[in-house]
Amino acid sequence: MLAEFGIRPDRDDAAFTRLLDALEGHPLAMRAVLLRLGQTPAAALLDELKAAFAGAEGDPATRRIYAPNDLAYLMSCCGCSRTQC
């Protein structure tokens, strides 16, 4: 998915690995967050994702699905992160 957009993440980066772990393989969440790797370092994305998880409502499974998508929406509509909006 990332290669088709010209994004080549550093797979040896520990933050990238933790980001993948946090997304737990959810395809839509991965697409929403990982496509930002072209402009945002993995460590910053991980911090934003953690903040989105913390601020999301629902049980842990629901938060893991909705938080990344909410974060992607906020970035597309106003360009800020969840903690600023």
Buried (B, 14 or more C-beta within 10 A) or exposed (E): EBEEEEBEBEEEEEBBBBBBEBBEEBEEBBBBBBBBBEEBBBBBBBBBBBBBBEEBEEEEEEBBBBBBBBBBEBBEEEEEBBEEE
